[in-house]
Amino acid sequence: MKDVFYTFRFILKKIIIRIIILLMASVERRKHIRYDIQQEIDYIDPDSPGKIFAGVIKNISHSGMCLYVLNPVRIGKEITIKSKQELYREGIIVWFRETGEKFDIYKVGLKFL
């Protein structure tokens, strides 16, 4: 009887874990929908007056964007994005990753201010 109880408990735990994994996979944590686009932009770093850096937007939402840049930036840094249509938007870097590509390409998360 004791073995049956432990077997039942083990199977029940496995089922609960699978349900939790399925629920977590289906929950979208973002507040705003992201739209995939590939658009070249320039960005201005206030710490480098007179310099304009290049980047490419990967996706964008109401609250921020993911972009690729060629120069490393630090988390917490404020930058100004300038689109080819002369639209400006300020944001703060919230995450930063190296892509692992042959070239120095960095993936950056920007939250709009």
C-alpha positions as CSV (number, residue, x, y, z in Angstrom):
1,M,0.0,0.0,0.0
2,K,2.8,2.4,0.8
3,D,4.5,1.7,-2.6
4,V,1.2,2.5,-4.4
5,F,0.9,5.8,-2.5
6,Y,4.5,6.9,-3.4
7,T,4.0,5.9,-7.0
8,F,0.8,7.8,-7.2
9,R,2.4,10.8,-5.6
10,F,5.4,10.7,-8.0
11,I,3.1,10.5,-11.0
12,L,0.9,13.4,-9.7
13,K,4.0,15.6,-9.2
14,K,5.1,14.8,-12.8
15,I,1.7,15.8,-14.2
16,I,1.6,19.0,-12.1
17,I,5.1,20.0,-13.4
18,R,4.1,19.4,-17.0
19,I,1.0,21.6,-16.5
20,I,3.0,24.4,-15.0
21,I,5.5,24.2,-17.9
22,L,2.7,24.4,-20.4
23,L,1.1,27.4,-18.6
24,M,4.3,29.2,-18.4
25,A,5.0,28.7,-22.1
26,S,1.7,30.2,-23.1
27,V,1.8,33.3,-21.0
28,E,3.1,36.4,-22.7
29,R,5.0,38.6,-20.2
30,R,5.2,41.7,-22.3
31,K,2.7,44.5,-21.9
32,H,2.8,45.5,-25.6
33,I,2.9,43.6,-28.8
34,R,6.2,43.6,-30.6
35,Y,6.4,44.1,-34.3
36,D,9.3,42.6,-36.3
37,I,10.9,45.2,-38.6
38,Q,14.3,45.7,-40.1
39,Q,15.0,49.4,-40.3
40,E,18.3,51.2,-40.2
41,I,18.6,53.9,-37.6
42,D,21.2,56.2,-36.2
43,Y,21.7,56.8,-32.5
44,I,23.3,59.6,-30.6
45,D,25.2,59.0,-27.4
46,P,25.4,62.1,-25.2
47,D,28.8,61.0,-23.9
48,S,30.2,61.2,-27.5
49,P,29.2,64.7,-28.7
50,G,29.3,65.1,-32.5
51,K,29.3,61.3,-33.2
52,I,26.5,59.4,-34.7
53,F,26.4,55.6,-34.4
54,A,24.5,53.1,-36.7
55,G,22.1,50.4,-35.8
56,V,19.3,48.2,-37.1
57,I,15.9,47.8,-35.4
58,K,14.9,44.1,-34.9
59,N,11.5,44.7,-33.4
60,I,9.6,47.5,-31.8
61,S,6.6,48.1,-29.5
62,H,4.9,51.0,-27.8
63,S,7.3,50.7,-24.8
64,G,10.7,49.9,-26.5
65,M,12.7,48.2,-29.1
66,C,15.3,45.6,-29.7
67,L,18.2,46.6,-32.0
68,Y,21.6,45.6,-33.3
69,V,24.5,48.0,-32.9
70,L,28.2,47.8,-33.7
71,N,29.5,49.6,-30.6
72,P,29.1,48.3,-27.1
73,V,26.8,50.3,-24.8
74,R,26.2,50.0,-21.1
75,I,23.0,49.1,-19.3
76,G,21.4,52.3,-17.9
77,K,22.8,54.5,-20.6
78,E,20.4,57.0,-22.2
79,I,20.6,57.3,-26.0
80,T,18.6,59.1,-28.7
81,I,17.3,57.1,-31.7
82,K,17.0,58.9,-35.0
83,S,15.1,57.3,-37.8
84,K,15.7,57.9,-41.5
85,Q,12.5,59.9,-41.4
86,E,14.1,62.4,-39.0
87,L,12.0,61.1,-36.0
88,Y,13.7,61.2,-32.7
89,R,13.0,59.0,-29.6
90,E,14.9,58.8,-26.3
91,G,15.4,55.6,-24.5
92,I,17.5,53.8,-21.9
93,I,19.4,50.6,-22.4
94,V,17.9,47.9,-20.2
95,W,19.8,44.8,-21.5
96,F,22.8,44.2,-23.7
97,R,24.2,41.0,-25.3
98,E,27.0,40.0,-27.6
99,T,25.6,38.1,-30.6
100,G,28.6,35.8,-30.9
101,E,28.9,36.6,-34.6
102,K,32.3,37.0,-36.3
103,F,31.9,40.8,-36.3
104,D,31.4,42.9,-33.2
105,I,27.6,43.0,-33.3
106,Y,25.6,43.6,-30.1
107,K,21.9,43.1,-29.4
108,V,20.4,45.7,-27.2
109,G,17.1,46.2,-25.4
110,L,15.9,49.8,-25.3
111,K,13.0,51.1,-23.1
112,F,11.5,54.4,-24.3
113,L,11.5,57.3,-22.0
